[in-house]
Amino acid sequence: MARRALKPGELPTRETLVARAAVWFGERGFDGGSLRELGAELGVTAPTLLHHVGSKQKLYARVLAHVADDLAAAYAVRAGGADEDQITALVDAYLAWSRDNEAYARLLMRELLDNRERAANGKYWPLAGIVHKVTAQVRRIRGGSEVDAAMVVFQAIGAIAYFAAAEPTLRKILDLGPKIDLAAPFRAAMHRALTAGLEKRRTA
């Protein structure tokens, strides 16, 4: 979608500002640019932008919350039913969301890879709500400890994010054309990994 050019001195709405900043941070990372550069892209001065958002850190916090809400909404649309269906919904929702929102997905990966100290010490992490919810579902299906279930969920989240980012490269490596569907076999592999042990528990 083409971005509407702002009129001189016009401030974007808060929703527009946060959405554009999410793309900007996703492309550059937190330390990859200044508010002055973001303001220049939006057509406003740095002091005006600073007055509007408070600080770069506060804007970034709003961006993370926006990304988390966007992902949670995508998951909520698909979630429902039994635990196994909820896990399928996680795979489907996160994969579709990552492919449709490349900048947002990239921002989450940057937060983990580039900002390890802040992520470790911060009071808020965008995926926390979904991770807790799906971890409980995986644990009900697979048994074991909460940590074991969480490791399975984190493995899946990382695999989904990596697949979404690396799909063009994977197609090149495997010499596959654009018409070959890679999402379906990937989803099947993720579902098997997340629900391993389910049949055994059903027949026990």
Secondary structure as GFF3:
##gff-version 3
##sequence-region A 1 204
A	DSSP	alpha_helix	14	28	.	.	.	ID=ss1
A	DSSP	alpha_helix	35	42	.	.	.	ID=ss2
A	DSSP	alpha_helix	46	53	.	.	.	ID=ss3
A	DSSP	alpha_helix	56	78	.	.	.	ID=ss4
A	DSSP	alpha_helix	83	100	.	.	.	ID=ss5
A	DSSP	alpha_helix	102	113	.	.	.	ID=ss6
A	DSSP	alpha_helix	116	121	.	.	.	ID=ss7
A	DSSP	alpha_helix	128	142	.	.	.	ID=ss8
A	DSSP	alpha_helix	146	174	.	.	.	ID=ss9
A	DSSP	alpha_helix	183	194	.	.	.	ID=ss10
A	DSSP	alpha_helix	198	203	.	.	.	ID=ss11
###
